[in-house]
Amino acid sequence: MEGFDGSEYLSGWGLSMIAVQMALKAAMELNVFNIIANAGPNAQLSSSLRPCKDGTTIKQERTYGLTPKSCSLVTDNVEVSSTPTVNFCTERVVVESFYMLKYAVLEADCHPFHKAHGVNVFEYLSKDPRLSREFNEAMTMNSKIVLDMVLKAYRGGFEETKEIMDVGGSIGTSVVKLVSVYPHIRGINFDLPHVIADAPEQPGVTHVAGDMFESLPNAETILLKFVLHDWGDDGCKKVLRNCWKALPENGKVIVVEYAIPQVLGNDPPSLNATVADLYMMILNTGGKERTLAEFEHLAKAAGFAQTKVFPIAHGIHVIEFLKSC
């Protein structure tokens, strides 16, 4: 092929990202990152240790240590780690769903996870306690990292709020954090019954089980953090209309989501939104990432009068849906 050389072939190996993920999974299962971290800052792990006659070993030239990125996979004595997310994304049921990706193009209304397993991902999690706990751990870590960024960039957004309900809040990590930073806020954590069953009791937070597609308790402010991207437009409108009904006249929904740039580039916001979009396509029924214009359309369709946008970091945005102007 004209214009194709060896360097292009070699660079193509970078597209084999499943190899990287599965190697990471093996390293996490072997506890490699914690072993290196616990050994101290000057410790290195050799890929090959050659034994000597006196019973000692000689290190070969290639050695391994922790980089800033691999430090994010350490789980011992740290508050946040990427390990739960990587663990979930490399679970067999998730990987098997990727084999069905082509059918999302070839067949109308085909959802890869459902095609692979016969149910949507949330139904599957409700029947698999181990995987559900792993998913909740991943969401907890995500909440800790993202909410810290939101609290720094979305200053003043919560100061006048007296009550906030985190819809789809998993075991309550986000609302617990909000109440700890703003003790005047009354927190409500709302999620499905099998999720709330694992939610620990926390001061200032009430856990409520239910289905956001059916109805929601009344609340002054509602938080939807990485919830809308799980669903197609019809599902989102149903949830948002229930939010609208649950809010007072001066209430608002605080949406935290990736926003796809109008023009995709080779930059972190574009990459993050694109990868997240792919996972939503694989895992969820109609799930997808959206542009800011698409979020505004959803808000108007659900009856909200106005939207306000606050860029956070890495393509993440806070979008306020205001019930009245």
C-alpha positions as MATLAB code, in Angstrom:
seq = 'MEGFDGSEYLSGWGLSMIAVQMALKAAMELNVFNIIANAGPNAQLSSSLRPCKDGTTIKQERTYGLTPKSCSLVTDNVEVSSTPTVNFCTERVVVESFYMLKYAVLEADCHPFHKAHGVNVFEYLSKDPRLSREFNEAMTMNSKIVLDMVLKAYRGGFEETKEIMDVGGSIGTSVVKLVSVYPHIRGINFDLPHVIADAPEQPGVTHVAGDMFESLPNAETILLKFVLHDWGDDGCKKVLRNCWKALPENGKVIVVEYAIPQVLGNDPPSLNATVADLYMMILNTGGKERTLAEFEHLAKAAGFAQTKVFPIAHGIHVIEFLKSC';
ca = [
       0.000    0.000    0.000;
       1.446    3.348   -1.047;
       2.562    5.589    1.811;
       2.453    2.785    4.389;
       5.744    2.002    6.139;
       7.022    0.081    9.128;
       6.526    2.954   11.554;
       2.830    3.066   10.704;
       2.588   -0.655   11.340;
       4.281   -0.350   14.707;
       2.180    2.623   15.740;
      -0.879    0.537   14.929;
      -0.116   -1.594   17.955;
      -1.269    1.353   20.035;
      -4.796    0.652   18.799;
      -4.760   -2.703   20.604;
      -5.957   -1.108   23.823;
      -7.585   -4.307   25.080;
      -4.065   -5.692   25.541;
      -3.209   -2.778   27.840;
      -6.431   -3.167   29.830;
      -6.037   -6.909   30.296;
      -2.378   -6.507   31.327;
      -3.502   -3.915   33.877;
      -6.172   -6.312   35.140;
      -3.589   -9.066   35.649;
      -1.225   -6.665   37.424;
      -4.014   -5.518   39.753;
      -5.029   -9.099   40.513;
      -1.379   -9.837   41.342;
      -1.277   -6.743   43.596;
       1.765   -5.433   41.703;
       1.051   -1.707   42.171;
       0.588   -2.012   45.929;
       3.711   -4.182   46.255;
       5.828   -1.539   44.501;
       4.234    1.338   46.423;
       4.664   -0.363   49.798;
       8.312   -1.192   49.047;
       9.264    2.486   49.137;
      10.236    5.231   46.674;
      13.560    3.698   45.603;
      12.279    0.161   45.079;
      12.215   -1.345   41.606;
      10.893   -4.647   40.310;
      13.021   -6.429   37.723;
      11.364   -8.274   34.871;
      13.952  -11.032   35.247;
      16.036  -11.960   38.287;
      19.046  -14.171   37.465;
      20.098  -16.411   40.361;
      23.798  -16.558   41.342;
      25.755  -19.533   42.707;
      25.819  -17.995   46.196;
      22.019  -17.835   46.340;
      21.736  -14.098   45.691;
      20.237  -12.549   42.577;
      21.475  -10.083   39.994;
      19.066   -7.540   38.551;
      18.750   -7.471   34.813;
      18.730   -4.116   33.008;
      14.964   -3.754   32.620;
      13.245   -2.681   35.846;
       9.808   -1.379   36.808;
       8.670    1.385   39.127;
       5.540    3.479   39.565;
       4.787    6.363   37.219;
       2.249    9.122   37.989;
      -0.352    7.169   36.001;
       0.313    3.809   37.643;
       0.220    5.522   41.050;
      -3.485    6.034   40.350;
      -3.882    2.233   40.511;
      -2.518    1.901   44.046;
      -5.261    1.008   46.522;
      -3.406    0.759   49.841;
      -3.594    3.824   52.107;
      -5.123    6.111   49.461;
      -8.482    7.896   49.246;
      -9.008    7.474   45.511;
      -7.865    4.923   42.961;
      -8.618    4.071   39.334;
      -8.524    0.355   40.116;
     -12.293   -0.169   40.694;
     -13.112    1.461   37.349;
     -10.503   -0.557   35.428;
     -11.668   -3.707   37.217;
     -15.269   -3.173   36.149;
     -14.387   -2.220   32.561;
     -12.350   -5.410   32.166;
     -14.973   -7.734   33.665;
     -15.850  -10.632   31.378;
     -19.474   -9.509   30.978;
     -18.314   -6.074   29.806;
     -15.650   -7.402   27.437;
     -18.106   -9.904   25.945;
     -20.434   -7.004   25.163;
     -17.790   -5.406   22.940;
     -18.037   -8.413   20.622;
     -21.586   -7.263   19.879;
     -20.601   -3.694   18.987;
     -20.931   -4.209   15.228;
     -24.598   -5.157   15.666;
     -25.313   -1.690   17.039;
     -24.584   -0.554   13.475;
     -26.068   -3.481   11.568;
     -29.322   -3.953   13.500;
     -31.941   -1.372   14.439;
     -32.345   -0.803   18.185;
     -29.572   -3.264   19.019;
     -27.880   -2.709   22.387;
     -24.631   -4.722   22.718;
     -24.843   -5.585   26.449;
     -28.459   -6.671   26.085;
     -27.638   -8.725   22.995;
     -24.796  -10.467   24.836;
     -26.619  -11.134   28.111;
     -30.360  -10.816   27.480;
     -30.934   -7.938   29.946;
     -29.701   -4.367   30.308;
     -26.717   -3.671   32.532;
     -28.732   -2.416   35.512;
     -30.976   -5.495   35.490;
     -27.835   -7.648   35.347;
     -26.275   -5.811   38.291;
     -29.430   -6.246   40.372;
     -29.006  -10.039   40.071;
     -25.215  -10.188   40.553;
     -24.276   -8.860   44.033;
     -20.516   -9.194   43.469;
     -20.541   -7.248   40.200;
     -22.983   -4.724   41.673;
     -20.569   -4.023   44.548;
     -17.707   -3.644   42.074;
     -19.763   -1.227   39.969;
     -20.687    0.757   43.094;
     -17.013    0.942   44.083;
     -16.170    2.306   40.637;
     -18.958    4.887   40.886;
     -17.792    5.838   44.399;
     -14.261    6.545   43.192;
     -15.611    8.452   40.204;
     -17.792   10.529   42.523;
     -14.909   11.389   44.832;
     -12.658   12.556   42.003;
     -15.272   14.420   39.963;
     -17.019   16.071   42.900;
     -13.728   17.494   44.175;
     -13.259   19.128   40.759;
     -16.852   20.371   40.760;
     -16.516   21.916   44.233;
     -13.423   23.841   43.129;
     -14.791   25.130   39.809;
     -18.515   25.478   40.594;
     -17.978   27.825   43.504;
     -21.109   29.301   44.973;
     -23.311   26.737   43.270;
     -24.295   25.049   46.521;
     -24.000   27.858   49.063;
     -27.655   28.943   48.919;
     -29.010   25.415   48.621;
     -30.799   24.113   51.731;
     -31.692   20.674   50.373;
     -30.246   18.519   47.619;
     -31.259   15.101   46.307;
     -28.704   13.040   44.406;
     -30.740   10.964   41.949;
     -28.854    7.847   40.923;
     -26.447    8.617   43.762;
     -25.309    5.008   44.294;
     -24.318    4.493   47.947;
     -24.327    8.230   48.687;
     -20.698    9.279   48.255;
     -21.453   12.574   46.497;
     -24.223   13.811   48.780;
     -22.230   12.820   51.887;
     -19.332   14.917   50.585;
     -21.624   17.865   49.835;
     -23.143   17.765   53.330;
     -19.675   17.614   54.909;
     -18.561   20.717   52.983;
     -21.895   22.531   53.386;
     -23.330   21.383   56.758;
     -26.442   23.550   56.289;
     -27.593   21.300   53.406;
     -30.029   18.448   54.029;
     -28.976   15.542   51.821;
     -31.115   12.874   50.141;
     -29.575    9.942   48.295;
     -31.976    8.304   45.821;
     -31.311    5.066   43.936;
     -32.706    1.616   43.183;
     -33.547   -0.653   46.152;
     -30.648   -3.108   45.632;
     -28.214   -0.172   45.580;
     -29.641    1.580   48.641;
     -29.390   -1.745   50.496;
     -25.582   -1.331   50.445;
     -25.592    2.387   51.365;
     -24.122    3.092   54.827;
     -25.958    5.386   57.220;
     -24.440    8.880   57.302;
     -25.294   11.934   59.417;
     -27.267   14.557   57.515;
     -28.199   12.146   54.685;
     -31.414   10.198   54.128;
     -31.342    7.218   51.771;
     -34.482    6.721   49.678;
     -35.128    3.724   47.409;
     -37.216    4.067   44.281;
     -37.293    4.290   40.506;
     -36.526    7.650   38.907;
     -38.620    6.689   35.870;
     -41.704    6.331   38.073;
     -41.565    9.298   40.466;
     -39.229   11.287   42.704;
     -39.571   12.755   46.210;
     -39.838   16.542   46.390;
     -36.540   18.387   46.766;
     -35.278   21.952   46.429;
     -32.323   20.995   44.233;
     -31.648   17.769   42.326;
     -28.214   16.467   41.344;
     -27.879   14.248   38.257;
     -24.228   13.242   38.009;
     -23.427   10.987   35.044;
     -27.023    9.765   34.927;
     -28.408   11.204   31.691;
     -25.652    9.663   29.570;
     -26.951    6.218   30.568;
     -30.189    6.689   28.643;
     -31.611    7.654   25.270;
     -33.500   10.899   24.749;
     -36.912    9.456   25.647;
     -35.603    8.024   28.921;
     -33.857   11.296   29.780;
     -37.020   13.310   29.140;
     -39.002   11.009   31.419;
     -36.473   11.427   34.252;
     -36.235   15.185   33.747;
     -40.020   15.604   33.736;
     -40.127   13.766   37.059;
     -37.394   16.103   38.312;
     -39.447   19.109   37.154;
     -42.489   17.842   39.080;
     -40.404   17.275   42.251;
     -38.904   20.790   42.268;
     -40.358   23.990   43.730;
     -40.924   26.897   41.334;
     -37.429   28.300   41.983;
     -35.748   24.877   41.966;
     -33.028   23.572   39.683;
     -31.380   20.406   38.458;
     -27.577   20.330   38.570;
     -26.359   18.073   35.758;
     -22.746   16.863   35.732;
     -21.731   15.242   32.443;
     -19.105   15.112   29.740;
     -20.015   17.401   26.857;
     -18.889   16.351   23.398;
     -17.145   19.246   21.604;
     -18.842   20.445   18.447;
     -15.622   19.606   16.606;
     -13.704   16.593   17.920;
      -9.934   16.929   18.192;
      -6.930   15.049   19.537;
      -7.269   16.539   23.017;
      -8.324   15.214   26.460;
     -11.920   16.568   26.370;
     -12.515   14.974   22.957;
     -10.865   11.690   23.962;
     -12.677   11.455   27.307;
     -16.079   12.164   25.770;
     -15.482    9.752   22.880;
     -14.367    6.853   25.093;
     -17.266    7.480   27.485;
     -19.634    7.604   24.502;
     -18.390    4.199   23.352;
     -18.964    2.653   26.787;
     -22.456    4.138   26.928;
     -23.215    2.595   23.525;
     -21.973   -0.783   24.757;
     -23.507   -0.892   28.219;
     -26.738    1.082   28.159;
     -30.000    1.075   26.265;
     -29.722    4.185   24.110;
     -26.958    5.650   26.276;
     -24.689    8.281   24.761;
     -22.682   11.413   25.495;
     -24.155   14.684   24.235;
     -23.204   18.161   23.075;
     -24.233   21.196   25.119;
     -26.885   21.954   22.499;
     -28.371   18.480   22.983;
     -28.549   19.009   26.765;
     -30.329   22.318   26.207;
     -32.836   20.558   23.943;
     -33.538   17.933   26.631;
     -34.056   20.656   29.251;
     -36.562   22.543   27.115;
     -38.413   19.364   26.167;
     -38.853   18.557   29.870;
     -40.261   22.010   30.640;
     -37.244   23.817   32.066;
     -37.083   27.534   31.334;
     -33.341   28.138   31.203;
     -29.919   26.448   31.204;
     -26.574   27.709   32.498;
     -23.235   26.074   31.671;
     -20.109   25.900   33.849;
     -17.018   24.163   32.345;
     -15.170   22.118   34.972;
     -12.195   20.133   33.588;
     -11.275   17.412   31.086;
     -14.521   17.879   29.164;
     -16.731   17.674   32.260;
     -19.385   20.382   32.640;
     -21.945   21.458   35.209;
     -25.216   22.395   33.501;
     -27.996   23.995   35.513;
     -31.572   23.304   34.401;
     -33.673   26.099   35.953;
     -37.404   25.555   36.423;
     -38.074   29.287   36.082;
     -36.083   32.239   34.739;
];
